[in-house]
């Protein structure tokens, strides 16, 4: 059986707040990749529930965090369509992503306008 592993490394400041996040995968060679945030969800087969890890670096801008979550949900829409062929659920998630994108854009424009006054 082939085994593949993914490693995450989190550098913390003195207050245990992430300053840097890096990762590498054994299937992708020795290259180390860097990230500003990670969101890992696992379905625990013994507990029949979701376990989550959410981490972000202190230099992750709020707008980027919002887009990160929208992108994550969009990827989940594709995953649910592929895994279950439930196109209705996938479309509803995509519609929510579009609604949230519109909200973030409107909020950004509002903040830009207020900042110029």
Secondary structure, DSSP 8 states (H G I E B T S, - for coil): -----EEEEEEE-TTS-EEEEEEEEGGGTT--EEESEEEEEEEETTTTEEEEEEEE-TT--HHHHHHHHHHHHHHHHHHHHHHH--HHHHHHHHHHHHHHHHHHHHHHHHHHHHHH-
